[in-house]
């Protein structure tokens, strides 16, 4: 059984069709990385799988079960999601909330250092990992991190995959890291899949 199956999925923002009749399978227990140019539908695909966006048509199955017929809490025990701009209640972003934890380390003036920002980025990724689900969806988790932290995050995700069998689905821009860490690469262009499979060595 596949971890995620997408059948004839179309998603639009108002009249702008972003995903067009997409069919896709995400293999269980693998690291799948979705690549493509800005605006090609990568984030939209992840948000639709996570039920953040409602599809225009089509079906999404998690572990063989149609997500339309599952309660959000049930899905949350199977899938953890880290969107690009995570938010928490009352107008505070997750980043702002976690930043309060850096208060003891801050100097009187100057605000957050680059090290503080790296620690904050690490912390909101850790919140997703703490959910302990069998599937993790991450949308550009390395975007705001220095190169060393980018590699650490990807190594951590690969380790979770290898040791726990967690299915990892990541949207990335960086092609070299995608080829290095993916078991399965999915290339999108203008809302359609243009390539899919194991990266060539």
C-alpha positions as CSV (number, residue, x, y, z in Angstrom):
1,X,0.0,0.0,0.0
2,X,1.2,3.5,-0.8
3,X,1.4,6.1,2.0
4,X,-0.4,8.7,-0.1
5,X,-2.3,8.4,-3.4
6,X,-3.7,11.3,-5.4
7,X,-6.3,10.6,-8.0
8,X,-7.4,13.1,-10.7
9,X,-6.7,16.0,-8.4
10,X,-7.4,19.5,-9.5
11,X,-7.0,22.6,-7.3
12,X,-7.7,26.2,-8.1
13,X,-7.3,29.6,-6.5
14,X,-10.5,31.3,-7.6
15,X,-10.3,30.7,-11.4
16,X,-6.6,30.1,-11.5
17,X,-6.1,26.3,-12.0
18,X,-2.9,25.3,-10.1
19,X,-3.0,21.5,-10.1
20,X,-4.6,20.0,-13.2
21,X,-6.0,16.4,-13.0
22,X,-2.9,15.1,-11.1
23,X,-2.3,11.4,-10.4
24,X,0.5,10.6,-7.9
25,X,1.6,8.0,-5.5
26,X,4.0,8.6,-2.6
27,X,5.7,5.3,-1.6
28,X,5.6,4.2,2.1
29,X,8.8,4.4,4.1
30,X,10.7,6.5,1.5
31,X,12.0,10.1,1.3
32,X,10.1,11.8,-1.5
33,X,11.2,15.3,-2.5
34,X,9.1,17.5,-4.7
35,X,10.9,20.0,-6.9
36,X,10.0,22.6,-9.4
37,X,10.0,26.4,-10.1
38,X,8.1,28.9,-7.9
39,X,4.3,28.8,-8.6
40,X,4.3,25.3,-10.1
41,X,2.0,23.9,-7.5
42,X,4.4,22.2,-5.0
43,X,3.0,24.0,-1.9
44,X,-0.5,23.7,-3.1
45,X,-0.1,19.9,-3.5
46,X,1.2,19.6,0.1
47,X,-1.6,21.9,1.5
48,X,-4.3,19.9,-0.3
49,X,-2.9,16.6,1.0
50,X,-2.9,18.1,4.5
51,X,-6.6,19.3,4.0
52,X,-5.5,22.9,4.4
53,X,-6.9,23.5,0.9
54,X,-10.0,21.9,-0.6
55,X,-9.6,20.4,-4.1
56,X,-11.8,21.4,-7.0
57,X,-12.0,17.7,-7.8
58,X,-10.2,14.4,-7.2
59,X,-9.5,12.2,-4.3
60,X,-6.6,11.8,-1.8
61,X,-5.9,8.6,0.1
62,X,-3.7,8.3,3.2
63,X,-2.8,4.7,3.8
64,X,-5.6,3.6,1.5
65,X,-8.3,5.7,3.2
66,X,-10.1,8.6,1.6
67,X,-9.2,11.7,3.7
68,X,-12.7,13.1,3.0
69,X,-14.1,10.4,5.3
70,X,-11.6,10.8,8.1
71,X,-11.8,13.1,11.1
72,X,-9.0,15.7,11.4
73,X,-7.8,14.1,14.6
74,X,-7.4,10.7,12.9
75,X,-5.4,12.3,10.1
76,X,-3.2,14.2,12.7
77,X,-2.2,10.8,14.2
78,X,-0.9,9.7,10.7
79,X,0.4,12.9,9.1
80,X,2.4,15.8,10.6
81,X,2.6,19.0,8.4
82,X,5.1,21.8,8.5
83,X,3.8,24.5,6.1
84,X,6.0,27.4,4.8
85,X,4.4,30.0,7.2
86,X,3.3,28.1,10.3
87,X,0.9,30.2,12.5
88,X,-0.4,29.7,16.0
89,X,-3.5,31.3,17.6
90,X,-4.0,34.9,18.6
91,X,-2.0,36.5,15.8
92,X,1.4,35.2,17.0
93,X,3.5,33.3,14.4
94,X,5.2,30.1,15.7
95,X,8.5,31.9,15.0
96,X,7.5,34.8,17.3
97,X,6.3,32.4,20.0
98,X,9.5,30.4,20.0
99,X,11.5,33.6,19.9
100,X,10.4,34.3,23.5
101,X,12.5,31.3,24.5
102,X,15.6,33.0,23.3
103,X,15.0,36.0,25.7
104,X,17.6,34.8,28.3
105,X,20.3,34.7,25.6
106,X,19.7,38.1,24.2
107,X,21.8,41.2,24.9
108,X,20.1,44.3,26.1
109,X,20.2,45.8,22.5
110,X,20.5,44.3,19.1
111,X,17.5,41.8,19.0
112,X,17.8,38.3,17.6
113,X,21.2,37.2,16.3
114,X,21.6,34.8,13.3
115,X,22.3,32.0,15.9
116,X,19.0,32.8,17.6
117,X,17.2,32.7,14.3
118,X,18.7,29.3,13.5
119,X,17.7,27.9,16.9
120,X,14.1,29.2,16.3
121,X,14.0,27.5,12.9
122,X,15.2,24.3,14.4
123,X,12.5,24.5,17.1
124,X,9.5,24.8,14.8
125,X,10.8,21.8,12.8
126,X,11.1,19.9,16.1
127,X,7.5,20.6,16.9
128,X,6.5,18.8,13.7
129,X,8.8,15.9,14.5
130,X,7.4,15.6,18.0
131,X,4.0,14.7,16.6
132,X,5.5,11.2,15.9
133,X,3.4,10.3,12.9
134,X,4.2,7.8,10.2
135,X,4.1,10.5,7.5
136,X,5.7,13.9,7.6
137,X,5.1,16.7,5.1
138,X,7.5,19.6,5.1
139,X,7.2,22.7,2.8
140,X,10.6,24.3,2.3
141,X,11.9,23.4,5.8
142,X,15.5,24.6,5.0
143,X,14.7,27.9,3.3
144,X,15.8,30.3,6.1
145,X,18.6,28.2,7.4
146,X,22.4,28.4,6.9
147,X,23.9,25.7,4.8
148,X,25.2,23.6,7.8
149,X,21.7,23.7,9.4
150,X,20.1,22.8,6.0
151,X,22.2,19.6,5.9
152,X,21.5,18.8,9.5
153,X,17.8,19.0,8.9
154,X,17.9,16.8,5.8
155,X,20.2,14.3,7.6
156,X,17.8,14.2,10.6
157,X,14.9,13.5,8.3
158,X,16.8,10.8,6.4
159,X,17.8,9.2,9.8
160,X,14.2,9.2,10.9
161,X,13.3,7.5,7.6
162,X,16.0,4.9,7.8
163,X,15.6,4.1,11.6
164,X,11.8,4.4,12.0
165,X,10.5,3.9,8.5
166,X,8.8,7.3,8.5
167,X,7.5,8.4,5.1
168,X,9.0,11.9,4.4
169,X,7.6,14.2,1.8
170,X,9.6,17.5,1.4
171,X,9.3,20.4,-1.0
172,X,12.8,21.7,-1.8
173,X,14.3,24.2,-4.2
174,X,17.9,23.0,-4.0
175,X,18.5,20.3,-6.7
176,X,21.8,19.0,-5.3
177,X,20.3,18.3,-1.9
178,X,17.2,16.8,-3.5
179,X,19.3,14.3,-5.4
180,X,21.5,13.6,-2.4
181,X,18.7,12.8,0.1
182,X,15.7,11.6,-2.0
183,X,14.7,8.0,-2.7
184,X,12.0,9.4,-5.0
185,X,12.0,12.8,-6.8
186,X,8.8,14.3,-8.1
187,X,9.2,17.1,-10.6
188,X,6.3,19.6,-11.1
189,X,5.8,22.1,-13.9
190,X,2.7,24.3,-14.3
191,X,0.6,22.0,-12.1
192,X,1.6,18.7,-13.8
193,X,4.1,16.0,-13.0
194,X,6.9,16.0,-15.5
195,X,9.2,13.5,-13.9
196,X,9.1,11.0,-11.1
197,X,11.4,8.3,-9.8
198,X,14.7,7.6,-8.1
199,X,17.5,10.2,-8.8
200,X,20.3,9.1,-11.1
201,X,23.7,8.8,-9.5
